[in-house]
Amino acid sequence: MAPLPQSQRPQSTSQPSGKGEVSDLKMQLRQHAGSRAPGTDDSKRELFKKVISYMTVGIDVSSLFSEMVMCSATSDIVLKKMCYLYVGNYAKGNPDLALLTINFLQKDCRDEDPMIRGLALRSLCSLRVANLVEYLVGPLGLGLKDNNSYVRTVAAIGILKLYHISASTCVDADFPSMLKALMLNDPDAQVVANCLTALQEIWSLEAGTSEEASREREALLTKPVIYYFLNRIKEFSEWAQCIVLDLVAKYIPSDSNEIFDIMNLLEDRLQHANGAVVLATSKVFLHLTLSMTDVHQQVYERIKAPLLTLVSSGSQEQSYAVLSHLHLLVMRAPMLFSSDYKHFYCQYNEPSYVKKLKLEMLTAVANESNTYEIVTELCEYAANVDVPIARESIRAVGKIALQQYDVNAIVDRLLLFLEMEKDYVTAETLVLVKDLLRKYPQWSHDCIAVVGNISSKNVQEPKAKAALIWMLGEYSQDMFDAPYILESLIDNWDDEHSAEVRLHLLTAVLKCFFKRPPETQKALGAALAAGLADSHQDVHDRALFYYRLLQYNASVAERVVNPPKQAVSVFADTQSSEIKDRIFDEFNSLSVIYEKPSYMFTDKEHRGPFEFSEELGILSVGVESDDNVSPAQRVEASDNDLLLSTSEKEESRGPSSNGSAYSAPAYDSSAVSVTASQTQLVSTSQNQALPAYTPQASLAIDDLLGLSSPAAPAPTPSPSTLKLNARAVLDPSSFQRKWGQLSVSLSQDCSISPQGTAALTTPQVLLRHMQGHSIHCIASGGQAPIFKFFFYAQKAEELAVFYLVECVINTSSSKAQIKVKSEDQSTSQAFSDMFQSALSRLGMS
Amino acid sequence: MISQIFVLSLRGDNIVFRDYRGDVPKGSAEIFFRKVKFWKEDEEEAPPVFNLDGVNYFHVKVAGLLFVSTTRVNVSPSLVLELLQRIVRVTKDYLGVLNEDSLRKNFVLVYELLDEVIDFGYVQTTSTELLKSYVFNEPIVVDAARLPSLGPAAMFMQGTKKMPGTAVTKSVVANEPGGRKREEIFVDIIEKISVTFSSSGYILTSEIDGTIQMKSYLTGNPEIRLALNEDLSIGRDGRSIYDYSSSAGGGAVILDDCNFHESVHLDSFDIDRTLNLVPPDGEFPVMNYRMTQEFKPPFRINALIEEAGSFRAEVTLKIRADFSSNITANTILVQMPVPSYTNRVSFELEPGAVGNTTDFREANKRIEWGLKKIVGGSEHTLRAKLTFSQEPHANLMKEAGPVSMTFTIPMYNASRLQVKYLQIAKKSKTYNPYRWVRYVTQANSYVARI
């Protein structure tokens, strides 16, 4: 074949109108149509190639339809294929002409060569012309029974195509049940896979109107069908494996033995080089173990290494897809990844979409042990040439500061940023310092000293300027220059384009006025005047409001504008936990990349396998609904536990065999019901690893739940009227359910005595102490100085009433944060008092 | 399920456009290209996946071409991106060389491939081997010699004469001019190393990402046995993966993790570290691995920036090659950002330096130093005098750097992972195909802070 002539590459130079060329082609095609002379096929090939290349660049060559069909009477397979491609592309627009092709396609469907049969059948079904469906039924029926597997794979998908052209024809011909029979019996795995895909699509679309279809769809998720696919998993191509795994992820096993069987069977899929297979397997593992906290955590540990390998082995694009999933896991259980933080360091040559994900992951995994290194690394990025990333890095440092209890060192670093004298660095840092001060007012002296040195002229970005002005107002008593800086800003009122800044300016100058009236009076007057004349509605209204308020009563104004502030304990998260759980449910889909559940970016009919639960998702968007327990909430609860128990687990865990043993409480390899011989192999090798592993693991869990500690001593008489049941019992799953159901009735901070702090060297100390007060621990974790506990107690006279407590203790600051949930809101305060008094006696005895 | 697959040139021309489902408008290629080209005002690149008006666009960039897929369904992004990469690989297997020219010449063949790879949006097969029986166009081979080298295997074509350079760009279906196929198999151990040095020269992080890549031109698919280091161990269990103390110096090669191609049988891997496989046609990764065990970095970088009078500073860059003198690194490039107020740079190379290039990239305020070759054990120095447009800030170190470096070192591997032998099941006594086992190390992110 000769290279194409230059004229045939219109794409790169000027786009030809194509009219002249097309009619030229028409002539030439006609000349060759009837010819059987030797060499005709070669010249036809060249002509066909031209037609296809015009078609590719978007020139309309549909006017050649009849000539193309006439020329297609050939035995040359390359010609045939080009003709099929052409016909498939234009048949929809030329239904009458498409009829011309039916004849030769039908003839080819009966060809001796299975490949020709397959090709013809595929093209026949691709015509997408409604009035031709009657010609499809016969060949499709034969295709499904063809003795060649290639033809059967084509026929299976062909039926799906028919369904999309005419659903009724497809259903009336009873094709779905034929597909089902083929799916469960065909020796060829690709045929089976195509039947499954076709049926999933057909039944999902039919399910709305047909009860039978929805029953059939449910039947795909039954044990015999799932096990049939699982036992053949290795026969499938990597792509078909993904389809099967997707189905298995929706299956709900009847007991935990089944869960372990499935996981052991699929274990080696995690070593696959194809990221799609590994992620699909991970999804199965994650979803199967949702209700088994400890195993769920093992799954995180198990899939971590393969995912990290995929991130570093594939192309940048593939690595991004996997990293997004790792990001999701890190956000759900940051503590499990706290020792892997170095994997999330940015490389200078990575694209910014990768760096952004990594920065968020670094922020999430920061804890006491790694903060120093992470913040040091982030500070390197702050000087980066890539300005957006430098900004993100500074924000990350700020976020870490906000989530840590000991921020001393970080504040120093932030203040160093201000000395770098780069505009964007200063701007980002100012915003952060403001947020930090809102959470940790105790740092005001250090921060104000540095912030005071910044010339407001060097700060141009509205957000940063607003932050600076807020600090000037809030801390005007400590900043000598504050009234004068504000005054000069007010002088330039008209040059200030951002309404946000002007609003802040109004508030700040009023705050300053209450603290230093004589110095600020003039500036306040000027600001109010400027504000009243402001063209921005909000600025005008605020100025007017302040003005009237001051006229009415200055001390009321002070209470409104400058009340004593409580430190902000937690900044609101941008995404509700419901949304996050929805995304987790849709693991291994675009939802993870976009960080949105599918209903936010796809229309209903394209939501794919997730359409089952969409109503629920819409109902719960953004609303913390406390009265319905969705599976999502259960997930959250178990993940909370997962978080808690991490550090203890690591201590007690022996070396695992490549981290791949899933321990069932009563694991018996002879009872494995998945029949593949490989399974046996896997499970026996697994069993060897088990003896060393299981006892330790279960011991750790017992310990965690406080079961191994000695029986509760006699309860000390409680001074308050509330009586607690000393022998209260609540199993972890009920606790999780209640925790998910109930809303927080009380949230309080209290301090702990120095003796108590000193005594609290391990979580167990408090655990036993509280037990003496009839308050039982269900889970605990953490390392000095931060410990986290979940307690419960039961009301003695009313056994239905439980009190659930989340308690975070910081021994370095001797503070505790307590959240109480209870069925009986009215006694929550009494209980909280009791809890606090018990807590205060820690270390006293 | 996938709606469309198309391939665009970097100018946005459609080279191949295949629609499978008809549910995404035909103009999608143009919409996509415009979106990618004008992603945002700042220099951010478009991510490989994005959603526009309900259509999800996936793309991978390979060899100056954009391979794109669209869908309306919430599919697995990994699946689509893996698939696009696989389509790239299959196309390359058929065309020998993948670039705009070869793709334009063979677009009908690519249509044939796409027809068989996907049916109605569902993947059927991506095996070069299986596809052979369904593809009838013969590839029109373009001359590889004139083309810039592409892809990881192409690195073998430069510099070393030991390798038959044409082989890696040979189509799996095209015959040699003599009509006979040459029986040969290539096993390439390709390692990408990432190292970050602190300003005091300590290694902060290091990682090796390796691939054992195979390309087989053997007829009849004989079984192959590949033996790796016997003391190779995998997984570091509960220990911190950055624990350097235990593994310094010689001893076992410890991989953090690895994965395998599906044709690989691991039955004897746990016992004697051998991999058995029947290699399919075409190029594929037998095994990918990742290692954070300490290793000796091939280059030491020393960088210094000092004030030298008002409005002036001097940068000294020193590179030392810490590997054996019978190994030569090539295509080395050292880059370092300089303060943003630098407006002129003059360079001073060592006397007698050959094959060096120096450049000051004014637009992104970066100096670049290129070296054609570095022989093991040698040391090279560059001095650069910077002239500033303003008084530099107090801390000059914070305004410059870090230094980054790219290089290729053939016949060198940092991990010490080795293919001990490559056994081919013999069909007859005279059957003795060519076997090529090649090693190469490349820099991924090789950075020294100052």
Contacts between the chains, C-beta under 8 A, distances in Angstrom:
chain1	res1	chain2	res2	distance
A	1	B	137	7.9
A	1	B	138	6.7
A	1	B	140	6.0
A	3	B	105	5.7
A	3	B	140	6.1
A	4	B	104	7.5
A	4	B	105	6.6
A	9	B	104	6.4
A	11	B	9	7.5
A	11	B	13	3.7
A	11	B	14	6.8
A	11	B	15	7.3
A	12	B	9	7.5
A	12	B	11	7.0
A	12	B	13	6.0
A	49	B	108	5.6
A	52	B	107	7.5
A	52	B	108	6.3
A	52	B	111	6.9
A	53	B	107	6.6
A	56	B	14	5.3
A	56	B	15	7.1
A	56	B	16	6.3
A	56	B	17	5.1
A	56	B	107	6.9
A	57	B	13	7.0
A	57	B	14	5.4
A	58	B	14	6.9
A	58	B	26	7.4
A	77	B	136	5.1
A	78	B	108	7.6
A	78	B	112	8.0
A	78	B	136	4.8
A	78	B	137	5.7
A	81	B	111	7.8
A	81	B	112	6.0
A	81	B	115	7.1
A	81	B	136	7.1
A	82	B	108	6.4
A	82	B	111	7.7
A	85	B	111	5.9
A	85	B	115	7.2
A	89	B	19	7.5
A	92	B	22	7.5
A	115	B	133	7.2
A	115	B	134	6.6
A	122	B	115	7.9
A	122	B	119	6.6
A	128	B	22	6.5
A	153	B	119	7.7
A	153	B	124	6.7
A	154	B	119	7.0
A	157	B	119	4.7
A	157	B	120	4.9
A	157	B	122	6.6
A	160	B	120	6.1
A	161	B	120	5.7
A	190	B	124	6.7
A	190	B	125	7.3
A	194	B	119	7.9
A	194	B	122	7.0
A	194	B	124	7.9
A	197	B	1	7.9
A	197	B	122	5.3
A	201	B	1	7.9
A	237	B	123	7.8
A	237	B	125	6.1
A	237	B	126	7.9
A	237	B	127	7.7
A	238	B	262	6.0
A	239	B	79	7.3
A	239	B	83	7.5
A	239	B	123	3.9
A	239	B	124	7.8
A	239	B	125	7.9
A	239	B	126	7.3
A	240	B	123	7.9
A	242	B	76	6.7
A	242	B	79	5.6
A	246	B	76	7.8
A	268	B	266	8.0
A	271	B	258	7.5
A	271	B	259	4.9
A	271	B	260	5.8
A	271	B	266	8.0
A	272	B	259	6.1
A	272	B	260	7.4
A	272	B	262	6.5
A	273	B	259	4.8
A	273	B	260	6.1
A	273	B	261	5.2
A	273	B	262	7.4
A	273	B	285	5.8
A	273	B	287	7.7
A	273	B	288	5.8
A	274	B	82	5.6
A	274	B	262	7.6
A	275	B	78	4.4
A	275	B	81	7.9
A	275	B	82	5.7
A	276	B	76	5.6
A	276	B	78	4.3
A	276	B	79	3.8
A	276	B	82	4.9
A	276	B	83	7.9
A	278	B	259	7.4
A	279	B	76	6.6
A	279	B	78	5.0
A	280	B	76	6.8
A	280	B	79	8.0
A	305	B	235	7.1
A	305	B	256	6.4
A	305	B	257	3.9
A	306	B	257	6.3
A	306	B	259	6.4
A	308	B	256	7.5
A	308	B	257	6.7
A	308	B	290	6.6
A	309	B	256	7.5
A	309	B	257	4.5
A	309	B	258	6.6
A	309	B	259	5.8
A	309	B	288	6.3
A	309	B	289	7.3
A	309	B	290	4.7
A	310	B	259	7.3
A	312	B	207	6.8
A	312	B	209	4.3
A	312	B	290	5.4
A	313	B	209	5.8
A	313	B	211	6.6
A	313	B	259	7.5
A	313	B	285	7.8
A	313	B	288	3.9
A	313	B	290	7.0
A	314	B	82	7.8
A	314	B	85	7.3
A	315	B	60	6.2
A	315	B	62	7.9
A	315	B	81	7.8
A	315	B	85	5.8
A	316	B	48	7.5
A	317	B	48	3.8
A	317	B	58	7.9
A	317	B	59	7.5
A	317	B	60	4.7
A	317	B	61	7.9
A	317	B	81	4.9
A	317	B	84	7.7
A	317	B	85	7.5
A	318	B	78	6.9
A	318	B	81	5.0
A	318	B	82	6.1
A	318	B	85	6.3
A	320	B	47	6.8
A	320	B	48	5.7
A	320	B	49	7.7
A	320	B	81	8.0
A	321	B	48	7.4
A	321	B	49	7.2
A	321	B	77	4.4
A	321	B	78	4.4
A	321	B	81	5.2
A	322	B	78	6.3
A	324	B	77	7.4
A	325	B	78	7.8
A	339	B	240	5.5
A	339	B	241	7.6
A	340	B	241	7.2
A	342	B	205	5.1
A	342	B	241	7.9
A	342	B	242	5.8
A	342	B	292	8.0
A	345	B	196	7.3
A	345	B	205	5.9
A	347	B	194	6.2
A	347	B	444	7.0
A	347	B	445	3.4
A	347	B	447	7.6
A	348	B	402	7.0
A	348	B	404	5.3
A	348	B	445	5.8
A	348	B	447	5.7
A	349	B	404	7.4
A	349	B	444	7.6
A	349	B	445	5.7
A	350	B	445	7.7
A	351	B	44	8.0
A	351	B	45	5.2
A	351	B	47	7.7
A	352	B	44	5.1
A	352	B	45	7.2
A	353	B	44	7.6
A	353	B	45	7.4
A	353	B	47	4.3
A	380	B	402	7.6
A	380	B	449	6.4
A	383	B	398	5.2
A	383	B	399	7.6
A	385	B	337	4.9
A	385	B	364	7.1
A	385	B	365	7.5
A	385	B	366	7.9
A	387	B	42	7.8
A	388	B	42	6.2
A	388	B	44	6.9
A	420	B	393	7.8
A	420	B	395	7.9
A	420	B	398	6.3
A	421	B	393	6.0
A	586	B	74	7.0
A	588	B	76	4.8
A	588	B	78	7.0
A	589	B	74	4.8
A	589	B	75	6.7
A	589	B	76	5.9
A	589	B	77	7.4
A	590	B	49	6.8
A	590	B	51	7.3
A	590	B	56	5.9
A	590	B	74	5.1
A	590	B	75	6.6
A	590	B	77	5.6
A	591	B	74	6.4
A	592	B	77	7.5
A	593	B	47	7.9
A	593	B	49	5.2
A	593	B	77	5.2
A	594	B	51	6.5
A	598	B	74	4.4
A	601	B	51	5.2
A	601	B	54	7.4
A	601	B	74	7.9
A	602	B	54	6.6
A	602	B	72	6.7
A	602	B	73	7.1
A	602	B	74	5.3
A	603	B	54	6.0
A	603	B	72	7.5
A	606	B	54	7.5
A	606	B	72	4.2
A	606	B	73	4.8
A	606	B	74	7.0
A	607	B	73	7.6
A	607	B	74	5.9
A	608	B	73	4.7
A	608	B	74	4.7
A	608	B	75	6.8
A	610	B	74	6.5
A	650	B	238	6.9
A	653	B	238	6.2
A	655	B	237	4.6
A	655	B	238	6.0
A	656	B	237	6.4
A	656	B	238	7.5
A	658	B	234	7.0
A	658	B	235	4.9
A	659	B	235	6.6
A	659	B	237	7.1
